[in-house]
Amino acid sequence: MAIRTRFAPSPTGMLHIGGVRTALFSWLYARRHGGTFILRIEDTDRERSTDAATQVILDGMEWLGLAADEGPFYQTRRMDRYREVIGEFLKAGNAYHCYCSKEELEVMRTRQQEAKQKPRYDGTCRHRTEPRPGVSPVVRFKNPIEGSVVVEDVIHGNVVFDNMELDDLIIARSDGTPTYNFCVVVDDSDMKCTHVIRGDDHLNNTPRQINMLKALGAAVPVYAHVPMILGPDGAKLSKRHGAVSVLQYREDGFLPEALLNYLVRLGWSHGDQEVFSMEEMARLFDIKDVNKSASAFNPDKLLWLNQQHIMRSTPEHVARYLKPQLAALGVDVTDDKKLAAVAKAQQERAKTLKEMAQNSLFFFQDVAGYDEKAAKKNLTAEAVGPLSTVLAKLTALGEWLAPALHDAVNQTAAELSIGMGKVAQPIRVAVSGGTVSPPIDATLEVLGREVTLARLEKALAYAKG
């Protein structure tokens, strides 16, 4: 069987990590089995759907690297197909027009609640043959009354629903527009989806969808309802926990593969391994291994994983994502080779690319001034000797490479009989403006001869003054 999975977000809100994990699981399952991954935008709720939310979905999927093999498909562009199927349902007796008013439905609901019954449509119009004058009817699916529906869920096992508990779902509103649950069925059938991986908040929709698929004469896909993600406190995930637009993680300096690595581990594991490449995830992931229990979001673990991926990536890969972070700080980098060198120098120290960018500004901009505390401690009269000596050595240096720069600093410390810190820290403050930078030899190599010497001369004048 050719595997076909889909991710079908609704653009009624921003794409956040719960949706991203569902997309990831669907994408990985298709990739592992050499299948097809489909992107479908379920935008039938025109009042709540927005173009901005749709764009976040598209931009987010592109940033994450979860490329779709087919799509994006938009439900609003498939209305003719939905109307066609509704007509077929009506003709075959699988659906009917319902003329009940909102007031009548409210009376029905109240009566059922008073009788301690589950509120549901009681089928008043199920056998009506004549229209009701002056009323625009909805269309309801004629759900089977007898028997049960077994949802064979890969994660939760078999879940049984009694058909008597399922009321006749509205599949077209009074204005003729189709409803979400109906559109999903037609789409999954037309797109030949073999596996539906989605949040377990959709589990209660599934029996109705299965009954409609059977009425359509379509194959029932394999279902896997993924448990929700909770906040660190066990409560429903909210903005304060991390339920923000996925693009916020891009702004905050996370590598996309680090975020995906974190999300794949929420409910799935492979031994004790924590850090996964995208290739490893695609090779090892199986939806049947996902835990049925909810997982808690841990921002500290995500930060740790981001640091691990930054450290393990190639400098060129890190530089690709560092560039927009620097642009956000007003730095337009045109020298990609230098950018990769900066990334290499900073990889071991940064938890996020945003932090890396902030700590790398001195590589691209003049040092406007020194950190007051750092200058007071390191650019003093005591630093004049070390700065003068190292400046002379660096000026005379033949090759401007880290080993030679390291030797020059070492020789200065040895000649003046002082510790390395008495030489390295004044240099660091001189070239960066503060006390934080990569190792001094790597820092000077990336800065280059001309910039380094100019900044050392300026710092020496400051120390003398």
N, C-alpha and C positions, 0 to 999 in steps of 0.2 A: 504494500500500500504506500503510495506517495504521500508523505506527511505534509499537511497544509495547516499552519497555525495562523492566528490573527491577533492583532492588538487593535481594540476598537474603543478609543477614548471618546468621551463626550466633552465638547468644548464649552461647558457651562461653568468651568472653573479652571484654574491653572493646573498643569500637569505637575504632580508632586511625586514623592518617592514611592508611595503605594502603587500608583499607576506605572511608574518606571519599573518596579520589580516585576509586575505582571508582564509588561512588554519584554523585559529581559528574559524571563522564564520561557515565554513563547518563542522569542528569537533564538535562544540557546537550543531549545528542543528541535526546532526546524534545522538549525545548523548541524546539530549532532547527527541527524538522520538524513542529511542531504535534501531536506524538504524546502518548502516555500513559506516565507513569512509575509503576511499581508497587513498593510496599514489601512484602517477604515475609520473615517471620522463620522461619529454618530451625532449628527447635528440637526435632528428632527425637532428638537425643542428650540424653536426659533426665538422665543421670548428670552431665554436664558443663554443661548449660545452666542458667543462673540467672536469676531474676527481676531481679536487680540489673543484669546485663549487658543484658537486654532493655530495661530502663528507660533505660540509658545510650544505647542505639541510638535510642530514641524521642526522648529529650531532646536528643541530639546532632543528629539530623536537624531537629528543630524550631529549635534555636539557629542552625543553619547556613542555615535557610531553604529546605532541599531538600524542599519539600512534595510528598507523594505524591498522585497523582490517584486511585489505588486502593490499598486496604490501610490499615493493615497486615494481611496474612494470616498465620496461624500454621499451620504444618504439623501440629502436634499436634491441631488442630481439623478435620483433613481425613483422619483415619485410615480412615473408612468408604470414602472414595473410593479410597484406596490399595489397600485390601483388595479392592475391586471390580475394579480393574485387574489385580491379581495373579491373581484368579480367572479373568479373561478370558485372561491369558497362559497359565495352566495349561491351560485348556480348548482354546486354539488351538495348544498344543504349543510355545509360545514360552518356556516355563519348565518346570521340573521340581523335584520334591522330592529333596533330597540328604540321605542318612542317614549320611554319613561322619563319624566321630568326630574330635575334636581330635587324638587320638593317631595315627589313620590319616593325617590331613592332614599331621602333622609328619613321619611316615615318608616320605610322598610328597615333601615339600619337601626333606628330607635327601637322598633318592635323586637328585633332580633336581640339587641343588647338587653332589653328588659327580660327576655326569655333566656338570658344567659347563653345565647347561641353566638357562633362566630359570624360576624357581619359579612354578608356576601350577597351578590345579586341572586334573586330567587327564581329567575327564569320567566318572569311575567310575560315577556314578549317572545319567548322561545318558539311558540307555536302560532304566533299572530300571523294572519294571512292578509289582513287589510291594513293599509297605512293609516296613520292618525293625522287628520287634516290640520294644517298649520304648524306641524312639528317637523323639524329637521332631525332625522334619526341618527343615532350612532350605529356602528356595526359591531356586533359582538361575535366572538368565536364560540361555536357550540361545543363546549368541552364535554368529553364523555362523562356520563353519570356513574357508570358502573366500573368496577375494577380499580386498579391502582397503577401508579407510575413509579418505576424503579430507576432512580438516577444512579448509574454505576460510576461512581466518582473515584478517580485514581487516588486521591488524597484521603477522602473521608470514608471510602468504602461504599456499599450500597445504602442509599437513602430512599425510603419508601414514602410515597405521598398517596393518600386516598383521593380518588377523583371527586368524591362527594364534597371534599374540602376545598376544591378548586372551583371558583365561580367562572362564569362566562366572561372572559376578558374583553374589554373594548379594544378592537383592532383598528377602527377608524373613527375619528371624532365627527361631530355633527357637521363640521365644515369640510369633511372629506379627507383631512390629513391623517395619515397612518400613525400609529403609536409605536413607541420604542420596542416593546416586546415582540410585536409583529414584524417590524422591519429587521430586527436581529435574525429572526427565523428565516426570512426570505434571503437575506444576505448570506448567512452561513450556508444555506442550501445552494444558492447560485454560485458562491465562491468556493464550493466544495471543500469547506473546512473539515478536516478530519479530527482535529483536537481543539477544544475550546478551553483555554487556560485563563481564568479570571478570578477576581476577588470573591470570597465566600459570601459576601453580601448579596450576590446574584443567585445563590443556591435555591432560594424560594421561587425565583422566576423560572427555574429550569424545567420543572414538570409541565408547566403550561407550554413552554417552548417545545418540549419533546412531543406533546400532543399535536401541536400545530405542524411540526415537521412531519409527523406521521400522516396527518391530513393532506399535506403537500406531496406525500409520496417520496419524501427525501430520506436519505440515510441519517441516522442520529450520530452525531460526533461523540468522541470520547471527551468526557468532562473532567476537569481538574480545578476545584475551587480552592484558591490559595487563602490561607488564614490572613487576617489583617495584621498590620504593624501597630504596636502600641507605643506610647511614650515611655520614657525611663521609669515613670511612676506607676505604670500599669494602666493609665487612663488612655482614652482614645487620643490618637496622635493629633496634635494641634500645632499652630504656628510656632508656639514657644518651644515645641519639641523638635521641629524640623519639617513640619508639613507646609513647606513653602514651595514656590515654583522651582522646578528642577534647574532653571537657569540661574537661580540664586546661588546654587553650588558652583556654577561656572564663575559667577562674579566673585565669590568668596575664595577662589583659587584652588578648587579641587580638580584633579585630573579625572576625566570621565571614566577611565577604567578603574580608578580607585573607588569611585562611587558605586560602580557596577559590582566590583569585587565585594564591597561591603553588603550590598543588597542581596547578592546571590547567597551569602552566608546567613541571611535571616530566614531560617527554616530549612536550609540545606547544608550538608557538610560532606567532605571527602576525607575521612580519617581525621587527623589533627591539623591538616593544612589550613593555613589562614590566608596566605597571599597567593592569588591566582592571576595568571595572565588571561587575556581574552581567549587565546587558543586553548588553554587548559580548561577554562569554563565550558567552552563549546564541545570539547572532547569528553568531559567527565560528567556534565550535568544530566540528570534524568528526573523528570517531573514526579515519577513514582517514589522518589527518595525524599520528597519534601515533607516536612513534619506537619501534622494537622493542628498543632498548637500555635497560638499567636506568638509573635516575636516582639521583643522590646528594642526600641531604637536607642543606640548608645553613641552619642556624638563624639566621645573621647576615642572610641574604637575606630570610628570613621576617620578621625584626624590621624590616628596612628597608621592606618592603612594608607592614607594619602601620602604620608611621609615615606612609607616603605616603597610605594610606587615611584615617587619622585627620586628616591635614592637608586632604585634599580633600573630606571629608564635610561635611554641614551640621552646625552646632552641635547642633541638635535630635537628629540621628541619633547623634552621639557621646554626647550626654547620656543617651540611652536605655540605652546599655551602661555608661556611667560610674556610673549610679545603683546597680546591684548591687555594684559595686566599692566604693563609699562605704559601702554597707550592711554589707559584710564588715568594714569598719573601725569599725563602730558608729555610722555617721552615717545617720539616716533623713531623706532629703530630701523635703520636701513642696512646695517652691517650684520647679516645673519651669522657670519663666522664668529664675530665678536660676541653676539648674543649667546651662541652655543657655548663659547668659552666661559661666559658669565654663569650660565646654567651649570656647567661642569664644576665651577669653583664653589657654587652655592648649594649643590645638591645634598650634601651631607648635613646641612644645617637647617633647612626650611621645612616646616610642616605644611605650609600652603604656598601656592604660587603668588598669592597676594602679598604674603609676608616676604617672599623672595624678591618680588618687585620693589617693595618699599626699601629693603635692605641693599638693593642693587643700584639705586638712583645715582650714587656717586661714580659709578662706572660710566655714566652717560651725561652727567651734568657737573658743572663746576661746583666745588665745595664753597657755598656762599659764606659759611661761618662754621665755627667749631662748637661742639657741645660744650657748654660752659664748665660743667663738672670735669669732663674729659680733658679739656684744655688746661684747667687749673692744676690738674694732677700730672699731665704728661708733656705739655708744651711750656716748660719752665726753664729757668737758667741752667738747671742741671741737664736738660735735654740738648743744650746747644752743642756740646762736645759730640755726643752720639750722632746727632743729625748732620753736623758738619762732616764728620768722618765718613758716614755711610753715603752722604751725598757725593763726596769726592770719589769714592769707590764705584758708585753706580754710574757716575759721569764717565769714568774711564772704562767701563765694562764693554767687552767686545760683543758677546751674544746676550740678548735680552730674553733669557729663558729661566724658568723657575729654579733649576739647580744652581745656576750661576748667581742668581739673586739671593738664594738661600746662603750660599757661601759668603757673599759680601756682608750680609747681616751678621753671620757667625764670626767672621774675621773682625768686624767692628767691635763686637762684644768681647772677643778675646784680647784684642789690642788695648782696650780700655779697662780690661779686668772687671767687667760688669756682667750681670745676668742678661740673657737674651731678651727678657721682658723690658729691660731698660732701653733697648734699641727698638724692638719690634713695636711696642705700644706707641711711642712718639711717632713712628712712621705711620702706623695705622690711623692715628688721629689726624695726621698731616694729610693723608691721601683720601680718607673717607669722611672726616669730620667728626667721627665718634670712635667708640672702642669696640665696635662689632664689625667684623669682616671675615672673609675666608682666610686661610693661612696666608701670611704676608707675602711669601714668594709667589704664590698663585695670584694674589691680588695685584701685585706689581706687574707681573707678566701680562695680565689682561689689560691693565691700564695703559701699558706701553711706556716707552722711554720718555717721550716728550712730556706727557701729562704728569708722570711720576716726578720727574726732576723739577718741573715748574711748581708742583704742590709742595715738594720738600723745601724748595727755596722760600716759598711764601711762609711755611710753618717755621722755618729757621728765623726768618725776620720777626715773626710773631714772638718766638721764644726769647729772642734778644731784646725785644721791646718790653 
